């Protein structure tokens, strides 16, 4: 059994998990393994750390499965698109499960918030941290009690959230960000946090919609029993691929700004 760290730009994909008729990250991984002759479809023992939503990116998504010794991250990258790069691997014991054996997951969210007050954001997030029932901040109906740790800092026009938990229910990170931003921008009172964490269901206009998916990044997944080794060739390939993406997006931003200025 071997575990692989995988980074990807989630914006071109309809999420991580395999789906019919739409491109997903997992589809591309399975296609690469088929091209390499490792497995047709899902490999034996396969599991992933999490199912990121459409548009969500990752630094340390983790997949594990029975693989031949020659399958290094660099070998896997030879059949993956540049937007998906394996960059490290670890030997795992028989029966290891990338979902269930994860000790924690950490996400970073870049929230465009020039209108937000950092002190109010910190107070709102602090109220959400600890062990709480997040049933009003997810579409899931069960398993909604979680222990959340987090911090928020300002970086120019952005509030940058770093959220840490053993596991997150569906859309929890994006709804936490949405609620904190609403409070920080003065669009919701601090009392709304207490109401959302209360036992009553909060729906409709009084509820909390998820923040957009594309500013969210799965930064880390912790496995105390694993020691990951960086594949330097694969890591260099990943840096090159994501630098090219950064330059492309930066150029696109300049073009959009030029059009915007031309409309004045």
N, C-alpha and C positions, 0 to 999 in steps of 0.2 A: 504494500500500500504506500502510495506517495501523495503528498499534498503539494499543491502549486499555488503561489501567490500570483494573482492576475490583476493587472491594471487595465482600465478601459475608459474611453470617452463614451458615455452612455447616450449622448444626444442623438446619434443616428439610429438607435435601437429602441424597440418596444419593450424595454425591460431586460432583466437578466434571464428569467426563466423561459424555457422553450415553449413556443406557441405555434399553432398552425397558421400558415399564410402570412406571417409578418416576421421581419428579421429581429432576432434576439441575440444577446451575447452567448448564451448557452448553445444556441443553434450553431454558431460559428465555431465554438470549441468542439462540439460533437463532429462537425464536418471536418475539422482539422484532424481529429483523431481517426476518422475514417480514411482520410487521404494518406495518413501515415501508417495505416494498417493495424492500428491499435485496437479499435473496436468499431462496430457498426451500431449506431445508436448510443444508448447510455452504456458506459463501461461498467464492468463488474465493481460493486462496492461504491459506486459514485454517489457523492453528496456535495453540496455547496454550502458556504457559510450563510448566505442569505439571498433573498429574491429582491434585488433592487428594482424600483419602479422604472417605467419608461422615462428616459432622459437622465437618470441618475448615473453618476460616474463612480469609479472606484480606484483606489490605490492598492488595496490589499484584499480584494475578494479572494476567497480561498476555495479551491475545488480539490477533492481527493478521490482516488480510485486506484484499482489494481493496474499497474503500468509496468512495461518492460524497463530494465535498467538503463537502456540507451535513451529513454525519453527524458531529455533535459528540457528546461524552459526554452533554451535556444532552439532545440529541435521542434518543440511545439510551435514556436513563433514562425517557423519556416512555412507553415500552412495557415497562419492566422493573418487577418488584415492588420494594417498598421495601427488602427484604433483600438486593438486588443493585444496586449503584450504580457506574456508570462515573464517573471523576472527573478523568482526564487523558488526553492523547493525544499522539502523536508521528508525524511523517512518517517512513516507512521506505523503504529502497531496494527496487527490484524484486528478488524472490527472498529477501527477509528471511524468516526462520523463527523464530517466537517460542520454539520449544522448543530448537532446535539452536544458535541464536545467543546464548543466555543465558550470560553469563560467570559468574554465581553466583546462588545462591538462598539466602535467609536465612529461618529459621523461629524463632518464639518459642513456647515451651511453658510453660504455667502449671501446675505440679505441686503439688497440695495435699499438703503434707509436713510437718506440725507435728512429726513424730517424727524428722526427718532431721537429721543433722549436716552443716553446710555444709562444714566442712573435709574431711570424707570425700567429700562430693559433688565438691568441687573436684579432689581427687586422682584420683578415678575418671574424671571427665570429661577431665582432663589426659592420662591414660593412653590414652584413646580418640582423642584428637586427633592430627593428623598423617596421614600416608598409611598406611592399613591396609586389610586385606581384611575387609570387614564381612559375610562370607557367613553368619555365625551371627546376624546382626541384620537379616535380610531374608528374604522369600519368593522373591526373585529367584535364578536359578541362574547368572547371568553378569553381568559388568560390576560386580562387587561391590567392587573396589578403588577407594577414594575418599580424597580429602584433606579432612579435617574440621577446622574451627576452631570454637571455642565457648567460652562462659563461662556460669557459673551463679551466681546471686545470691539472697539471701533477701529476700523481701518479706512480712513478717508470717508467716502460716502457709504460705506458698507458696515453693517453689524455682522461680525463673524462669530458664529455659534460653534462650540465644540461640545457635543453631547455623548455621554458614555453610559452604557447599561449592559446588563447581562444579555439582554435581547430587547428588541423593539417590536411592538405590535404594528400592524399595517398603518401607514401614513402618520405614525406618532411623531416622528421628528419634524415633519413638515407642518403639522398642526401646532406643535409646541412653538415653532418659529413664528407661525402666523399669529398665534395668540400674544406672544411676547412683543412682536412688532406692533400689533394693534394697541397694546397698552403703552408702549414706548412712544408711539406717534400721537398719542392722545385720542385715538379713535375708540378706545374701550377703557373703562375704569379698572383700577387694580382689583376691585371687588369681583370682576368677572372671572379672575383666576380661581378664586375660592368657589364660585358657583360651578365652574367647569369641573373642579375636582370633587364636588359634592355628589351625593348618591342619586340625585334626580337627573334624568336625561335632558340635555339641552340640545334642541334641534332647530331647524329652520334658520331665520335671520339671526337668532340669538346664539346659534352654534358657531363652530370654528371651522372654516374651510381650510384645506391644506394649502400651504405656500407652493409656488411652482417647483417642479421637480429638478430642473436642470442645474440650479445652483448647489445641489446636494452631492456630497462625495463620501463614500464609505472609505474611511482612512485606515482603519486597523481592525483586526479580529484577533483576539488573544487565545492562544493554545499553550498552556503551561507545559504540556508534555512534548511539544515539538520545538526543534531548533532549525530554523530556516537558514539555508545557505544561498547567498546571492549568486546567481549565474552572471558573471561580469559581461559576457558577450550579450546575453539577453537584456541585461539592465541598460547597456549602452544602446542597444537597438530601441528600447523603450524610450530612453531620453531623447534620442534622435527623432522618433516618430511623434512624440508629444511636443517637442520643440517646433516641429513643422506645423502641427495643428495650432499651436499658440500663435505662430507668425501669421498663419492664414486667418485666424479669428481676429487678430490685432489689425490686420489690413482691412478686413471687413468692417471693423468698428470705425476706422478712419473714413472709409467710403460712405458709411451711413451718416457720419457726422458732416461730411461734405454736402450730402443731399439735404440734410436738415438745415444747415446754414444757408444753402441756396434757396430755401423756401422763405427765408426772412425778407 
